[in-house]
Amino acid sequence: MKALHIITGLGVGGAEQQLRLMLRHLPARCDVVTLTNPGAVADGLRADGVRVTHLGMHGNRDLAALPRLVRLIRHGSYDLVHTHLYRACVYGRIAARLAGVRACVATEHSLGRAEIEGRPLSRGTRALYLSTERLGSATVAVSGTVSARLRDWGVPSARIHVVPNGIDAALFRHDSASRRTTRTTLGIPEDAFVVGGVGRLVPGKRFDVLVRAVAALPGARLLLAGEGPEREPLRALAARLEAADRIHLLGERDCTPGAAAPGIPALLGAMDLFVSTSREEAFGLAVVEALAAGLPVLYRTCPAIEDLPADHAPHARRLTGGAAELTAALRARREAGTRRLPPPPAVSHYDIARSAARLMDVYARALAPSTERARP
């Protein structure tokens, strides 16, 4: 099988990094087209031996990109096209249909109740999504929660397949020596209580709540990995709270071993507690990675945990309030001690090899003759 993956951009982000990890485990020949921004993940894919093409799209209404994409698909003689993220799903489904590809699968990575990919949902956005969804063969939801949202939108249940995001748990296995090295690199004392967060620095992640909570706990440190428009407001907030020396805004980091700066696995190893303050999530991959690193977790919303039985993540606790509640929870966790925990069952449930096998099943169904696809 030869497949083409089309994605909106390849900067460091959850969907982008998930694509790279998934391609390492798919038993298929795969190429990638990025409509915009051939960033760090594009470099990583090329290092993995994947052919990456930058389409050079100039914006959401750059209609000239469509015939270029159609020609590229035809030239590649692909059996299947797989699209990722909103713009790529819209343009990719249309291009795949025009190019005469046998099957087109789309993964919905970032659909919230009121947002998609961090942007407010509008009636027009939803209408365009649904009209192009019908051009594809199947839509993949990264969680049961996203599957339910797609059904609420009007996507037929028979077209929706749940393939959870996955992780390579071995990358996050705790290592005491790496913990000491990372803390030394970042200038953090070995006995400091370190809280962590990972994600794009955008309002929906509510990292301001996390900054306020850590600032209110004397001596606590915050490691925040991510980049985005909220970086300077968060830095200014930390300064106003007189905690700038304890709030570490680390910029973009990924999971690539051997990088010059500590990546996500090393940073998780240096933490004592992981916190996700997001208003909405489609999955919550960073939470699962933190659990794989043996960390207790506090979260506001996380379908990856909420879709499972409670005993699959016993050390993940849901928060419902604001900074005051979070500060109290941080204080209680510090007082309880900072021992490392064994990875819970949720980690093995979201193994990337398992997710890759489920995705190959979706591919096989999409490529099957229509009479076979119609069978229950």
Phi, psi and chi 1 to 4 in degrees:
 res  aa     phi    psi   chi1   chi2   chi3   chi4
   1 MET       -  138.8  179.2 -166.5  -57.4      -
   2 LYS  -120.4  122.2 -174.1  178.7 -178.6 -175.8
   3 ALA  -124.4  147.4      -      -      -      -
   4 LEU  -115.2  124.0  176.8   67.7      -      -
   5 HIS   -99.0  127.4  -68.7 -100.6      -      -
   6 ILE  -114.7  126.4  -56.1  172.7      -      -
   7 ILE  -134.5  151.2 -169.0  165.5      -      -
   8 THR   -63.4  -44.5  -59.0      -      -      -
   9 GLY  -154.9  169.5      -      -      -      -
  10 LEU  -130.6   37.4  -76.6  172.0      -      -
  11 GLY   -74.3  176.4      -      -      -      -
  12 VAL   -74.1  112.4  176.3      -      -      -
  13 GLY  -158.4  167.3      -      -      -      -
  14 GLY   -61.7  -48.7      -      -      -      -
  15 ALA   -64.5  -40.1      -      -      -      -
  16 GLU   -65.7  -45.5  -64.0   84.0   -5.9      -
  17 GLN   -71.0  -31.4  -64.2 -169.5   83.8      -
  18 GLN   -65.7  -38.6 -176.9   65.4 -164.2      -
  19 LEU   -60.0  -46.9  172.6   60.0      -      -
  20 ARG   -60.2  -45.2 -177.5 -175.2  178.4 -166.6
  21 LEU   -64.9  -42.0 -177.2   59.2      -      -
  22 MET   -62.2  -40.4 -176.9   65.4   79.5      -
  23 LEU   -65.0  -25.0  -67.8 -168.6      -      -
  24 ARG   -68.5  -19.3  -68.5  175.6  175.7  173.3
  25 HIS  -116.2   -4.5  -68.6   80.4      -      -
  26 LEU   -83.0  127.8  -75.0 -179.8      -      -
  27 PRO   -83.0   59.4   31.4  -35.0      -      -
  28 ALA  -147.7  154.4      -      -      -      -
  29 ARG   -81.6  121.6  178.1 -177.8  169.3 -172.2
  30 CYS  -128.3  134.1  -63.2      -      -      -
  31 ASP  -111.6  164.5  -63.1  -25.7      -      -
  32 VAL  -131.8  137.3  173.7      -      -      -
  33 VAL  -117.0  128.6  167.4      -      -      -
  34 THR  -108.1  127.9  179.9      -      -      -
  35 LEU   -67.2  -37.1  -57.7 -174.5      -      -
  36 THR  -141.6  174.4   62.3      -      -      -
  37 ASN    42.6   73.1 -175.2   24.5      -      -
  38 PRO   -77.2   78.1   29.6  -33.4      -      -
  39 GLY   -88.1 -147.8      -      -      -      -
  40 ALA   -62.1  -34.0      -      -      -      -
  41 VAL   -70.2  -31.6  178.8      -      -      -
  42 ALA   -61.3  -43.1      -      -      -      -
  43 ASP   -60.8  -41.8  -65.2  -23.7      -      -
  44 GLY   -64.9  -41.2      -      -      -      -
  45 LEU   -62.3  -43.4  -76.2  165.5      -      -
  46 ARG   -63.4  -37.7  -68.2 -173.0  179.0  109.5
  47 ALA   -63.9  -28.0      -      -      -      -
  48 ASP   -80.1   -5.5  -65.9  -17.9      -      -
  49 GLY    93.8   12.3      -      -      -      -
  50 VAL   -90.3  135.7  177.0      -      -      -
  51 ARG   -78.9  124.4 -174.9  170.3   72.3  176.6
  52 VAL  -119.4  128.9  178.7      -      -      -
  53 THR  -117.1  132.3  -58.9      -      -      -
  54 HIS   -95.9  117.8  177.7 -150.1      -      -
  55 LEU   -76.0  -21.7 -163.3   65.6      -      -
  56 GLY    73.1   36.8      -      -      -      -
  57 MET   -73.4  138.8 -166.6  172.3 -175.4      -
  58 HIS   -96.8   -8.0  -62.3  -61.1      -      -
  59 GLY   167.3  176.2      -      -      -      -
  60 ASN   -59.9  -27.8  -72.3  -22.9      -      -
  61 ARG  -106.1   22.0  -61.1 -178.8 -179.4  179.9
  62 ASP   -81.2   78.6 -177.8    7.4      -      -
  63 LEU   -66.6  -20.2  -62.0 -179.9      -      -
  64 ALA   -64.9  -18.8      -      -      -      -
  65 ALA   -70.2  -25.3      -      -      -      -
  66 LEU   -63.3  -52.0 -176.8   59.4      -      -
  67 PRO   -62.5  -32.1   17.1  -29.0      -      -
  68 ARG   -63.3  -40.6  -63.6 -159.5  -57.1  -87.3
  69 LEU   -68.8  -39.4 -172.9   55.1      -      -
  70 VAL   -60.3  -45.9  172.0      -      -      -
  71 ARG   -62.3  -41.0  -72.4 -166.2  -62.7  -89.5
  72 LEU   -63.5  -42.2 -168.8  151.0      -      -
  73 ILE   -64.9  -45.1  -65.5  171.4      -      -
  74 ARG   -61.9  -42.8  -74.7  175.7  175.2  161.6
  75 HIS   -63.3  -32.1 -179.9   73.6      -      -
  76 GLY   -82.1  -11.4      -      -      -      -
  77 SER    51.1   52.0  -59.3      -      -      -
  78 TYR   -82.3  145.2  -63.1  101.5      -      -
  79 ASP   -78.2  -31.1  -58.7  -60.2      -      -
  80 LEU  -149.8  142.8  178.7  143.1      -      -
  81 VAL  -113.1  135.0  166.2      -      -      -
  82 HIS  -125.2  120.3 -171.3  158.3      -      -
  83 THR  -106.0  151.3   62.8      -      -      -
  84 HIS  -139.5  130.3  -52.4  -98.5      -      -
  85 LEU    77.9  154.8  -59.7  176.5      -      -
  86 TYR   -55.0  -56.0 -176.8   84.6      -      -
  87 ARG   -62.0  -41.7 -169.1 -165.0  -53.9 -177.3
  88 ALA   -66.0  -33.9      -      -      -      -
  89 CYS   -66.7  -43.5  -74.9      -      -      -
  90 VAL   -64.0  -56.5  170.2      -      -      -
  91 TYR   -70.0  -38.5  -81.8   84.6      -      -
  92 GLY   -66.4  -40.2      -      -      -      -
  93 ARG   -64.3  -43.2  -74.2  168.1  172.4  146.3
  94 ILE   -63.7  -45.7  -64.0  171.3      -      -
  95 ALA   -63.5  -40.8      -      -      -      -
  96 ALA   -62.8  -41.3      -      -      -      -
  97 ARG   -64.4  -45.2  173.2   62.9   67.4   89.7
  98 LEU   -65.3  -32.1  -67.1  173.9      -      -
  99 ALA   -80.6   -9.7      -      -      -      -
 100 GLY    76.7   28.2      -      -      -      -
 101 VAL   -70.0  145.4  175.9      -      -      -
 102 ARG   -63.8  -37.0  -70.9  172.2   58.4 -165.0
 103 ALA  -148.8  148.4      -      -      -      -
 104 CYS  -136.1  122.4 -179.0      -      -      -
 105 VAL  -114.7  141.4  172.7      -      -      -
 106 ALA  -124.1  140.4      -      -      -      -
 107 THR  -105.4  127.8  -68.3      -      -      -
 108 GLU   -94.9  104.4 -176.3   44.7   64.8      -
 109 HIS   -89.7  -29.7  -66.2  -89.9      -      -
 110 SER  -138.7   41.0  -55.3      -      -      -
 111 LEU   -92.8  116.7  177.9   62.5      -      -
 112 GLY  -103.9 -176.0      -      -      -      -
 113 ARG   -67.9  -38.9  -72.2 -176.3  -60.8  -88.0
 114 ALA  -126.2    1.7      -      -      -      -
 115 GLU  -137.5  155.6  -62.6  179.6  -15.1      -
 116 ILE  -134.4  122.1 -173.2  165.7      -      -
 117 GLU    54.2   38.2  -62.4  170.2   23.7      -
 118 GLY    82.2   -1.1      -      -      -      -
 119 ARG  -108.1  146.2  -58.2  179.5 -174.3   87.3
 120 PRO   -60.6  139.1  -21.9   32.5      -      -
 121 LEU   -77.1  136.1  -81.3  169.4      -      -
 122 SER  -118.0  165.9   67.0      -      -      -
 123 ARG   -62.4  -38.4 -173.1  172.7  -59.7  175.2
 124 GLY   -67.3  -40.4      -      -      -      -
 125 THR   -59.7  -46.1  -62.5      -      -      -
 126 ARG   -65.0  -42.9  178.1  173.0  171.1  173.4
 127 ALA   -62.9  -42.8      -      -      -      -
 128 LEU   -65.9  -40.4 -176.8   57.4      -      -
 129 TYR   -60.3  -49.3 -177.0   96.1      -      -
 130 LEU   -66.6  -37.8  -70.8  174.0      -      -
 131 SER   -66.9  -35.3   63.4      -      -      -
 132 THR   -84.4  -24.3   57.7      -      -      -
 133 GLU   -58.8  -34.5 -164.5  -81.5  -23.5      -
 134 ARG   -66.7  -18.4  -61.5 -175.7 -175.8   98.2
 135 LEU   -78.5  -16.9  -59.9  176.5      -      -
 136 GLY   -90.1  177.9      -      -      -      -
 137 SER   -94.8  -31.8  -50.3      -      -      -
 138 ALA  -162.4  155.0      -      -      -      -
 139 THR  -122.4  127.6  -64.9      -      -      -
 140 VAL   -96.7  129.6  169.9      -      -      -
 141 ALA  -104.3  137.6      -      -      -      -
 142 VAL   -81.9   -3.6  -62.4      -      -      -
 143 SER  -158.1  162.4   65.7      -      -      -
 144 GLY   -61.7  -32.6      -      -      -      -
 145 THR   -62.4  -46.0  -62.3      -      -      -
 146 VAL   -65.8  -37.6  170.8      -      -      -
 147 SER   -57.8  -44.6  175.7      -      -      -
 148 ALA   -64.4  -38.0      -      -      -      -
 149 ARG   -65.7  -39.7  -70.5  170.1 -176.8  164.8
 150 LEU   -63.6  -41.4  -72.8  167.5      -      -
 151 ARG   -63.3  -39.8  -71.0 -164.6  -59.3  -87.7
 152 ASP   -62.6  -31.5  -70.8  -16.0      -      -
 153 TRP   -71.1  -23.7  -89.6   30.4      -      -
 154 GLY   115.2    6.0      -      -      -      -
 155 VAL   -73.5  126.3  178.0      -      -      -
 156 PRO   -58.8  138.8  -23.1   34.0      -      -
 157 SER   -56.7  -35.8  -63.6      -      -      -
 158 ALA   -65.3  -19.7      -      -      -      -
 159 ARG   -92.0   -7.8  -66.0  174.0   58.8   81.8
 160 ILE  -101.5  132.4  -57.2  171.2      -      -
 161 HIS  -130.4  128.8  -55.1  -93.4      -      -
 162 VAL   -87.8  117.4  176.8      -      -      -
 163 VAL  -127.5   99.0  178.4      -      -      -
 164 PRO   -63.1  152.3  -17.2   29.8      -      -
 165 ASN   -57.4  154.1  -74.4  -30.5      -      -
 166 GLY  -131.0  164.1      -      -      -      -
 167 ILE  -132.0  159.0   69.5  164.9      -      -
 168 ASP   -98.0   95.2 -178.3   -9.4      -      -
 169 ALA   -59.1  -30.1      -      -      -      -
 170 ALA   -60.9  -30.1      -      -      -      -
 171 LEU   -63.7  -26.2  -76.2  176.7      -      -
 172 PHE  -105.7    3.4  -59.0   95.2      -      -
 173 ARG   -58.1  131.1 -170.3  175.5  -64.4  122.8
 174 HIS   -68.0  140.0 -178.9   63.6      -      -
 175 ASP  -135.7  117.9  179.4   83.3      -      -
 176 SER   -63.0  -37.9  -61.7      -      -      -
 177 ALA   -66.4  -42.1      -      -      -      -
 178 SER   -63.1  -37.2  173.6      -      -      -
 179 ARG   -59.3  -47.5  173.0 -173.6  172.8   90.2
 180 ARG   -64.0  -42.9  -70.9 -169.5  -65.1  -89.6
 181 THR   -62.9  -44.4  -61.0      -      -      -
 182 THR   -65.0  -43.4  -58.4      -      -      -
 183 ARG   -63.8  -38.9  -73.8 -160.1  169.6 -159.7
 184 THR   -64.3  -43.8  -62.4      -      -      -
 185 THR   -58.9  -39.1  -60.6      -      -      -
 186 LEU   -89.1   -1.7  -61.9  174.2      -      -
 187 GLY    72.0   34.9      -      -      -      -
 188 ILE  -109.0  126.9  -63.9  175.0      -      -
 189 PRO   -59.4  148.0  -22.0   32.3      -      -
 190 GLU   -62.0  -31.5 -179.1   59.2   31.1      -
 191 ASP   -94.3    5.5   60.1   -9.2      -      -
 192 ALA   -71.4  148.1      -      -      -      -
 193 PHE   -88.1  117.6  178.8   67.7      -      -
 194 VAL  -115.8  123.2  178.5      -      -      -
 195 VAL  -102.7  148.1 -179.9      -      -      -
 196 GLY  -133.5  156.6      -      -      -      -
 197 GLY  -149.7  150.9      -      -      -      -
 198 VAL  -138.7  134.8  174.7      -      -      -
 199 GLY   154.1  169.3      -      -      -      -
 200 ARG   -64.9  139.9  -89.2 -170.5   51.8   78.3
 201 LEU   -84.4   80.3  -54.1 -174.0      -      -
 202 VAL  -129.0  158.2  -65.9      -      -      -
 203 PRO   -54.6  -37.7  -28.1   35.9      -      -
 204 GLY   -63.1  -21.3      -      -      -      -
 205 LYS   -78.8  -16.2  -63.9  -66.8 -173.6 -180.0
 206 ARG    56.1   40.5  -60.5  173.3   69.3 -116.1
 207 PHE   -69.4  -17.2  -76.3  128.6      -      -
 208 ASP   -62.2  -34.8   59.1  -47.7      -      -
 209 VAL   -64.0  -41.1  175.0      -      -      -
 210 LEU   -66.5  -42.2 -176.5   52.4      -      -
 211 VAL   -61.2  -45.4  168.2      -      -      -
 212 ARG   -62.2  -41.7  -69.1 -179.7 -174.5  -81.8
 213 ALA   -65.5  -45.0      -      -      -      -
 214 VAL   -67.7  -40.1  172.4      -      -      -
 215 ALA   -61.0  -30.4      -      -      -      -
 216 ALA   -81.4   -4.6      -      -      -      -
 217 LEU  -109.9  101.8 -172.5   62.8      -      -
 218 PRO   -52.6  132.7  -26.2   35.8      -      -
 219 GLY    85.7  -17.1      -      -      -      -
 220 ALA   -72.7  149.5      -      -      -      -
 221 ARG  -117.0  153.5  -58.4  -83.4 -172.6  127.0
 222 LEU  -124.7  126.8  172.7   62.2      -      -
 223 LEU  -106.1  117.3  -61.7 -178.4      -      -
 224 LEU  -122.2  110.4 -170.9   50.9      -      -
 225 ALA  -100.6  122.6      -      -      -      -
 226 GLY   153.7  165.6      -      -      -      -
 227 GLU  -135.9  156.9 -166.4   54.3   84.8      -
 228 GLY   158.7 -179.4      -      -      -      -
 229 PRO   -66.8  -16.0   22.0  -33.1      -      -
 230 GLU   -87.5    2.3  -70.0  -66.5  -66.4      -
 231 ARG   -58.6  -52.6 -178.5 -176.6 -178.7   91.0
 232 GLU   -68.5  -41.5  -71.5  -50.0  -47.8      -
 233 PRO   -58.0  -37.8  -28.9   36.4      -      -
 234 LEU   -69.0  -39.3  -69.7  172.6      -      -
 235 ARG   -63.3  -42.8 -171.4 -170.8  -58.4  -80.5
 236 ALA   -64.7  -38.8      -      -      -      -
 237 LEU   -62.9  -44.2  175.4   61.2      -      -
 238 ALA   -60.8  -39.0      -      -      -      -
 239 ALA   -66.0  -43.3      -      -      -      -
 240 ARG   -62.6  -32.3  -72.2 -161.3  -56.2  -86.5
 241 LEU   -87.0    5.5  -62.9  172.9      -      -
 242 GLU    57.6   40.5  -61.2 -178.2  -11.0      -
 243 ALA  -130.4   19.6      -      -      -      -
 244 ALA   -59.7  -30.7      -      -      -      -
 245 ASP   -77.4   -9.7   59.6  -30.1      -      -
 246 ARG  -110.9   -6.7  -62.6 -170.4  -74.4  118.2
 247 ILE  -107.1  111.1  -53.2  -62.3      -      -
 248 HIS  -104.9  106.2  -56.9  -98.0      -      -
 249 LEU   -91.8  108.4  -57.3  178.6      -      -
 250 LEU   -96.9   -8.0  -57.4  173.0      -      -
 251 GLY    77.5 -170.5      -      -      -      -
 252 GLU   -66.1  134.9  -73.4 -174.4  -14.2      -
 253 ARG  -139.5  148.9  -57.8  -65.7  172.8   97.8
 254 ASP  -126.7 -166.6   61.8   20.0      -      -
 255 CYS  -101.2   13.0  -64.9      -      -      -
 256 THR   -69.6  119.7  -56.1      -      -      -
 257 PRO   -65.4  147.5  -16.3   29.8      -      -
 258 GLY    78.2   10.3      -      -      -      -
 259 ALA   -67.7  158.3      -      -      -      -
 260 ALA   -62.5  -43.1      -      -      -      -
 261 ALA   -98.6  149.9      -      -      -      -
 262 PRO   -55.5  128.9  -24.1   33.9      -      -
 263 GLY   -86.5 -174.1      -      -      -      -
 264 ILE   -58.6  -45.6  -61.8  -60.8      -      -
 265 PRO   -58.0  -43.3  -27.0   37.2      -      -
 266 ALA   -66.0  -39.6      -      -      -      -
 267 LEU   -65.7  -41.5  -66.2  174.8      -      -
 268 LEU   -61.6  -36.5  -69.3  172.6      -      -
 269 GLY   -64.6  -27.4      -      -      -      -
 270 ALA   -84.7   -9.2      -      -      -      -
 271 MET   -89.9  162.5  -61.1  171.0 -170.2      -
 272 ASP  -111.4  -16.8  -61.7  -53.2      -      -
 273 LEU  -158.2  139.2  173.4   67.9      -      -
 274 PHE  -111.1  139.5 -174.1   86.3      -      -
 275 VAL  -130.1  133.0  179.7      -      -      -
 276 SER  -119.8  114.6  173.4      -      -      -
 277 THR  -103.4   10.8   46.5      -      -      -
 278 SER   -56.9  141.3  -66.3      -      -      -
 279 ARG   -70.0  -38.7 -179.6  169.1   53.0 -115.5
 280 GLU  -141.4  146.7  -76.5 -164.7  -36.8      -
 281 GLU  -141.7  148.2  -72.4  -74.6   -5.6      -
 282 ALA   -88.7  -25.5      -      -      -      -
 283 PHE  -143.3  -66.4 -176.3   77.5      -      -
 284 GLY   102.3   50.1      -      -      -      -
 285 LEU   -60.7  -40.1 -172.2   63.3      -      -
 286 ALA   -60.9  -32.7      -      -      -      -
 287 VAL   -64.4  -43.7  167.1      -      -      -
 288 VAL   -65.3  -39.7 -179.6      -      -      -
 289 GLU   -62.7  -39.8  -67.4  171.6  -14.3      -
 290 ALA   -64.3  -40.6      -      -      -      -
 291 LEU   -63.1  -38.6  -67.1  172.8      -      -
 292 ALA   -63.2  -28.9      -      -      -      -
 293 ALA   -83.0    1.4      -      -      -      -
 294 GLY    83.2   21.8      -      -      -      -
 295 LEU   -95.7  143.4  -71.5  169.6      -      -
 296 PRO   -70.8  152.0   25.1  -30.9      -      -
 297 VAL  -131.3  139.0  169.6      -      -      -
 298 LEU  -115.4  132.4  -60.1  172.8      -      -
 299 TYR  -144.7  155.4   70.1   93.2      -      -
 300 ARG   -94.3  -44.4 -170.5  172.8 -170.3  -92.0
 301 THR  -147.8  136.4  179.0      -      -      -
 302 CYS  -161.2   93.0 -180.0      -      -      -
 303 PRO   -54.8  -33.0  -29.3   37.3      -      -
 304 ALA   -57.1  -32.6      -      -      -      -
 305 ILE   -91.9  -42.9  -59.1  -56.4      -      -
 306 GLU   -67.2  -25.2  -65.6  158.1   -0.7      -
 307 ASP   -80.3   -5.6  -70.1   -8.5      -      -
 308 LEU  -109.9  160.4  -63.6  178.8      -      -
 309 PRO   -59.6  151.2  -23.2   33.8      -      -
 310 ALA   -59.2  -32.6      -      -      -      -
 311 ASP   -75.4   -2.7   62.1   -3.4      -      -
 312 HIS   -79.9  -17.4  -84.0   51.4      -      -
 313 ALA  -147.6   69.4      -      -      -      -
 314 PRO   -67.3  -18.9   24.1  -34.0      -      -
 315 HIS  -103.5   19.3  -58.8  -67.5      -      -
 316 ALA  -108.0  122.8      -      -      -      -
 317 ARG  -118.0  136.0  172.5 -172.8  160.4 -167.3
 318 ARG   -87.7  138.2 -171.7  173.6 -175.6  180.0
 319 LEU  -105.1  148.2  -60.5  168.6      -      -
 320 THR  -124.2  -15.3   57.5      -      -      -
 321 GLY  -103.8 -154.1      -      -      -      -
 322 GLY  -108.5 -147.8      -      -      -      -
 323 ALA   -63.6  -36.4      -      -      -      -
 324 ALA   -64.5  -44.8      -      -      -      -
 325 GLU   -63.0  -40.9  178.9 -162.3    4.6      -
 326 LEU   -66.0  -41.7  179.8   52.2      -      -
 327 THR   -59.5  -43.1  -61.0      -      -      -
 328 ALA   -62.6  -39.5      -      -      -      -
 329 ALA   -67.9  -38.5      -      -      -      -
 330 LEU   -63.5  -43.1  -61.1 -177.8      -      -
 331 ARG   -62.6  -43.0 -177.6  177.1  -68.3  107.6
 332 ALA   -63.8  -39.6      -      -      -      -
 333 ARG   -66.9  -41.1  172.2   51.1   57.8 -178.3
 334 ARG   -61.5  -41.4 -177.2  166.5   67.1  177.0
 335 GLU   -68.7  -28.0  -67.9  172.0   -5.4      -
 336 ALA   -76.7  -13.4      -      -      -      -
 337 GLY   101.0  168.1      -      -      -      -
 338 THR  -124.1   33.2   57.7      -      -      -
 339 ARG   -66.1  151.9   66.6 -176.7  179.9   85.3
 340 ARG   -78.3  146.1 -134.9   60.8 -176.6 -174.2
 341 LEU  -109.3  151.4  -56.5  166.0      -      -
 342 PRO   -69.8  141.9   24.4  -33.0      -      -
 343 PRO   -57.0  131.7  -24.5   34.5      -      -
 344 PRO   -78.8  172.2   30.8  -35.7      -      -
 345 PRO   -57.5  -26.0  -27.2   35.4      -      -
 346 ALA   -57.3  -32.2      -      -      -      -
 347 VAL   -65.8  -48.4  173.2      -      -      -
 348 SER   -68.9  -29.7   56.8      -      -      -
 349 HIS   -60.9  -34.2 -179.2   84.9      -      -
 350 TYR  -103.4   34.0  -68.1  121.9      -      -
 351 ASP   -64.9  134.5  179.0   75.6      -      -
 352 ILE   -63.9  -33.7 -174.4   62.1      -      -
 353 ALA   -64.0  -36.9      -      -      -      -
 354 ARG   -66.3  -42.0 -178.2  177.0  179.7  179.4
 355 SER   -66.0  -39.0  -65.9      -      -      -
 356 ALA   -63.3  -40.3      -      -      -      -
 357 ALA   -63.8  -39.0      -      -      -      -
 358 ARG   -67.6  -36.1  -68.1  176.5   69.9  166.6
 359 LEU   -67.9  -38.3 -176.0   57.9      -      -
 360 MET   -62.8  -33.0  -72.1  -58.8  -63.3      -
 361 ASP   -63.8  -40.2  -72.1  -17.5      -      -
 362 VAL   -63.4  -43.4  174.9      -      -      -
 363 TYR   -59.0  -46.6  -73.8  178.2      -      -
 364 ALA   -61.4  -40.1      -      -      -      -
 365 ARG   -67.0  -41.2 -174.2  178.3  179.0   89.0
 366 ALA   -66.5  -31.5      -      -      -      -
 367 LEU   -88.7   -9.5  -71.4  165.9      -      -
 368 ALA   -69.8  155.2      -      -      -      -
 369 PRO   -55.4  150.5  -24.1   33.3      -      -
 370 SER   -57.2  -31.6   57.4      -      -      -
 371 THR   -66.5  -35.2   52.7      -      -      -
 372 GLU   -74.9  -36.9  -67.4 -174.1   23.8      -
 373 ARG   -64.1  -28.0  -68.7 -159.1  -58.5  -89.5
 374 ALA   -76.3  -15.7      -      -      -      -
 375 ARG   -70.3  145.4  -65.8  173.4 -174.1  169.1
 376 PRO   -68.6      -   22.5  -31.4      -      -
